[in-house]
Amino acid sequence: MPEYKAPLRDIKFVMNELLNSEQHYANLEGAEDATPDMVDAIIQEGAKFCEQVLSPLNQVGDQEGCTWSEDGVKTPTGFKEAYQQYVEGGWPSMTADPNYGGQGLPHSIGLVVSEMVGTCNWSWGMYPGLSHGATNTIEAHGTEEQKQTYLTKLISGEWTGTMCLTEPHCGSDLGTLRTKAEPNADGTYSITGTKIFISAGEHDMAENIVHIVLARLPGAPEGTKGISLFIVPKQLPNEDGSAGERNAVSCGSLEHKMGIHGNATCVMNFDGAKGWLIGPENKGLNCMFTFMNTARIGTAIQGLGAAELGFQGSLAYAKERLAMRSLSGPKNPDGIADPIIVHPDVRRMLLTQKVVAEGARALIYLAGQQVDVVHSGKTEEERKHADALLGFLTPIAKAFLTEIGYESANLGMQVFGGHGFIAEWGMEQNVRDSRIGMIYEGTTGIQALDLLGRKVLMTQGEALKVFTKQVHVFCKENADNEQLKEFIEPLAAINKEWGDLTMKVGMTAMKNREEVGAAAVDYLMYSGYAVFAYLWARMAKVALDKMAEGTSEEMFYNAKVQSARFYFKRLLPRTKTHAETMLAGADSLLDMPEEAFVI
Ligand SMILES: Cc1cc2nc3c(=O)[nH]c(=O)nc-3n(C[C@H](O)[C@H](O)[C@H](O)COP(=O)(O)OP(=O)(O)OC[C@H]3O[C@@H](n4cnc5c(N)ncnc54)[C@H](O)[C@@H]3O)c2cc1C
């Protein structure tokens, strides 16, 4: 199992040198505490906790998994104790509202900690991750009483949260959900139905669990317009705020699954459980988007984590494992063979993981800054701009990063040859654990429809322009920089092509709506590579500027420029295939009659 080492140098590079966090925090309302020293101390502490406490539990969680009994669900050895330590360290409250016990730090700092937690032990990280989503939802839509009752407990970490959307017959299409909410005379509701695949739905890590549940009121309109949102606690809160009597919600069973064994994936039965409406009637899905957007950026981190963990494990291996000689002559003449890192194909696998992990970090932290501005930007204009940018970047981050993160996890395993397939090294666990990232929180297909349909075409390309304008300005500013030419020229070309392709897809979609569905995933992947091109060009610029100023870290900055070069030469060309495929038309997908699909 790779021993996780928090990539602090690169985290600092992205935060401070690429995204100028100090200035960013200084521009936010109420972020006075986020001084460079404070941010640094938080990240150092988080790194220590991840390396020393969570990382050693990653393989334990995979091997033991969770166990179900009539009395509840038991998490793997050490999970509960690690959670207690996490709570005692004040981590759950870091970015939450100070009025309810939070520390009010910017969300982007929370994302850095989430990255470290999620990389070293994704299954464990899902428990506090879901609580974070529940916290945000109640913070945004709850009444004052609900906030006093539930927020304070979620923020302190005493209680955890879940997100209950999926039912046996529906996941992507929540418009067909059946769980019922019958009003009671006392203003509460009786919730009845079955939810499946509920992450952290039942466990032994906290004394109470706050389920955020989608259900239908009697006579509600059909489809997504008739869904409301409810808080359904596992234990009903007492007058004094403590967890009281057991509510009629229980975990019927645990799913047996491919990966993330340490996280309990539960069938949850609501048998007339007492619930409280949160937000307006029939607007539940809108409110739930608060949760889902948090969870989508959270899931994007899974892609980053998969690439980072794969890279860390396979890099160490590639430097030690000896096999054959370099094509240009021995590099380790005293040994029986050369280390495999000398071989171009092994380099391809290592560098792919590296540029995916570092590019993903840049994208997620950039999205994190938009979250900060949406919450605490000083002007309405700033907040609106950040919201548009975040809306555009979220489906790309979620789907593109989990897709290429999974590819990277596979490459990490491949570097190990046969040993990659053996459990002891942890590489196959990384592959199994990261596969779910492309499925939950909206599959890649669903994210792609959101991006192309809702975010781009329905806004007449406005959301895309918010981003491409930034890229255009960057290209213009650096057009005369000879050293950057190898990055700026292809970036400017991609930026233009992106707009042209959007127009073409938009035109064909006006004649046939199926074209949107047929082009969507290629469009999303193309967009992901285009966003990465912008971020890698910017990272190359920072590194080149540093080297021009003179630095004692020449090797670090040089590696950045070389990584950018690898990205532009070897990954960006994938856009050519996506461009061609997205324009290939829906016919080749839809012409075959359904009856012809036979075995
Ligand atoms: C381990 C795990 C943990 C999970 N945790 C949670 C949780 O905590 N809470 C929760 O509520 N849910 C959770 N889920 C459920 C998850 O979010 C859903 O499984 C997911 O959203 C997909 O829904 P589905 O399984 O019903 O697939 P379907 O919706 O049946 O989709 C099947 C396939 O059809 C495709 N598809 C469907 N509609 C379209 C369309 N219009 N256009 C193109 N393609 C389409 C999908 O992309 C997919 O490939 C979890 C699932 C797993 C496996």
The ligand as an SDF file (V2000), in Angstrom:
LIG
                    3D

 53 58  0  0  0  0  0  0  0  0999 V2000
  -21.4400    3.2280   -3.9740 C   0  0  0  0  0  0  0  0  0  0  0  0
  -22.5750    4.1440   -4.2930 C   0  0  0  0  0  0  0  0  0  0  0  0
  -22.8420    5.2130   -3.4410 C   0  0  0  0  0  0  0  0  0  0  0  0
  -23.9220    6.0470   -3.7060 C   0  0  0  0  0  0  0  0  0  0  0  0
  -24.2600    7.0400   -2.7960 N   0  0  0  0  0  0  0  0  0  0  0  0
  -25.4430    7.6890   -2.9360 C   0  0  0  0  0  0  0  0  0  0  0  0
  -25.9320    8.5480   -1.9040 C   0  0  0  0  0  0  0  0  0  0  0  0
  -25.2700    8.7780   -0.8910 O   0  0  0  0  0  0  0  0  0  0  0  0
  -27.1610    9.0990   -2.0540 N   0  0  0  0  0  0  0  0  0  0  0  0
  -27.9210    8.8660   -3.1550 C   0  0  0  0  0  0  0  0  0  0  0  0
  -29.0260    9.3900   -3.2170 O   0  0  0  0  0  0  0  0  0  0  0  0
  -27.4860    8.0730   -4.1690 N   0  0  0  0  0  0  0  0  0  0  0  0
  -26.2730    7.4780   -4.0730 C   0  0  0  0  0  0  0  0  0  0  0  0
  -25.8330    6.6440   -5.0730 N   0  0  0  0  0  0  0  0  0  0  0  0
  -26.6480    6.4730   -6.2680 C   0  0  0  0  0  0  0  0  0  0  0  0
  -26.0410    7.1140   -7.5010 C   0  0  0  0  0  0  0  0  0  0  0  0
  -26.0510    8.5150   -7.3950 O   0  0  0  0  0  0  0  0  0  0  0  0
  -26.8210    6.5930   -8.7260 C   0  0  0  0  0  0  0  0  0  0  0  0
  -26.5390    5.2050   -8.8440 O   0  0  0  0  0  0  0  0  0  0  0  0
  -26.4620    7.3390   -9.9760 C   0  0  0  0  0  0  0  0  0  0  0  0
  -26.9160    8.6590   -9.9180 O   0  0  0  0  0  0  0  0  0  0  0  0
  -27.0410    6.6730  -11.2260 C   0  0  0  0  0  0  0  0  0  0  0  0
  -28.3960    6.3670  -11.0730 O   0  0  0  0  0  0  0  0  0  0  0  0
  -28.9280    4.9020  -11.3840 P   0  0  0  0  0  0  0  0  0  0  0  0
  -28.0580    3.9290  -10.6720 O   0  0  0  0  0  0  0  0  0  0  0  0
  -30.3680    4.8510  -11.0860 O   0  0  0  0  0  0  0  0  0  0  0  0
  -28.6910    4.7070  -12.9160 O   0  0  0  0  0  0  0  0  0  0  0  0
  -29.7350    5.1380  -14.1490 P   0  0  0  0  0  0  0  0  0  0  0  0
  -30.2610    6.4430  -13.8180 O   0  0  0  0  0  0  0  0  0  0  0  0
  -30.6590    3.9990  -14.2670 O   0  0  0  0  0  0  0  0  0  0  0  0
  -28.7340    5.1830  -15.3180 O   0  0  0  0  0  0  0  0  0  0  0  0
  -28.2790    4.0370  -16.0300 C   0  0  0  0  0  0  0  0  0  0  0  0
  -27.4250    4.4890  -17.2050 C   0  0  0  0  0  0  0  0  0  0  0  0
  -28.2250    5.2480  -18.1000 O   0  0  0  0  0  0  0  0  0  0  0  0
  -27.6490    6.5030  -18.3430 C   0  0  0  0  0  0  0  0  0  0  0  0
  -28.6920    7.5000  -18.4990 N   0  0  0  0  0  0  0  0  0  0  0  0
  -29.8220    7.6610  -17.7770 C   0  0  0  0  0  0  0  0  0  0  0  0
  -30.5460    8.6750  -18.2610 N   0  0  0  0  0  0  0  0  0  0  0  0
  -29.8740    9.1860  -19.2980 C   0  0  0  0  0  0  0  0  0  0  0  0
  -30.0870   10.2550  -20.2010 C   0  0  0  0  0  0  0  0  0  0  0  0
  -31.1750   11.0200  -20.1490 N   0  0  0  0  0  0  0  0  0  0  0  0
  -29.1740   10.4820  -21.1640 N   0  0  0  0  0  0  0  0  0  0  0  0
  -28.0690    9.7370  -21.2450 C   0  0  0  0  0  0  0  0  0  0  0  0
  -27.8020    8.7180  -20.4160 N   0  0  0  0  0  0  0  0  0  0  0  0
  -28.6890    8.4390  -19.4570 C   0  0  0  0  0  0  0  0  0  0  0  0
  -26.7610    6.7940  -17.1470 C   0  0  0  0  0  0  0  0  0  0  0  0
  -25.7140    7.6860  -17.4730 O   0  0  0  0  0  0  0  0  0  0  0  0
  -26.2700    5.4100  -16.8100 C   0  0  0  0  0  0  0  0  0  0  0  0
  -25.1470    5.0970  -17.5820 O   0  0  0  0  0  0  0  0  0  0  0  0
  -24.7200    5.8380   -4.8550 C   0  0  0  0  0  0  0  0  0  0  0  0
  -24.4120    4.7760   -5.7380 C   0  0  0  0  0  0  0  0  0  0  0  0
  -23.3810    3.9340   -5.4560 C   0  0  0  0  0  0  0  0  0  0  0  0
  -23.1330    2.7780   -6.3750 C   0  0  0  0  0  0  0  0  0  0  0  0
  1  2  1  0
  2  3  1  0
  2 52  2  0
  3  4  2  0
  4  5  1  0
  4 50  1  0
  5  6  2  0
  6  7  1  0
  6 13  1  0
  7  8  2  0
  7  9  1  0
  9 10  1  0
 10 11  2  0
 10 12  1  0
 12 13  2  0
 13 14  1  0
 14 15  1  0
 14 50  1  0
 15 16  1  0
 16 17  1  0
 16 18  1  0
 18 19  1  0
 18 20  1  0
 20 21  1  0
 20 22  1  0
 22 23  1  0
 23 24  1  0
 24 25  2  0
 24 26  1  0
 24 27  1  0
 27 28  1  0
 28 29  2  0
 28 30  1  0
 28 31  1  0
 31 32  1  0
 32 33  1  0
 33 34  1  0
 33 48  1  0
 34 35  1  0
 35 36  1  0
 35 46  1  0
 36 37  1  0
 36 45  1  0
 37 38  2  0
 38 39  1  0
 39 40  1  0
 39 45  2  0
 40 41  1  0
 40 42  2  0
 42 43  1  0
 43 44  2  0
 44 45  1  0
 46 47  1  0
 46 48  1  0
 48 49  1  0
 50 51  2  0
 51 52  1  0
 52 53  1  0
M  END
$$$$
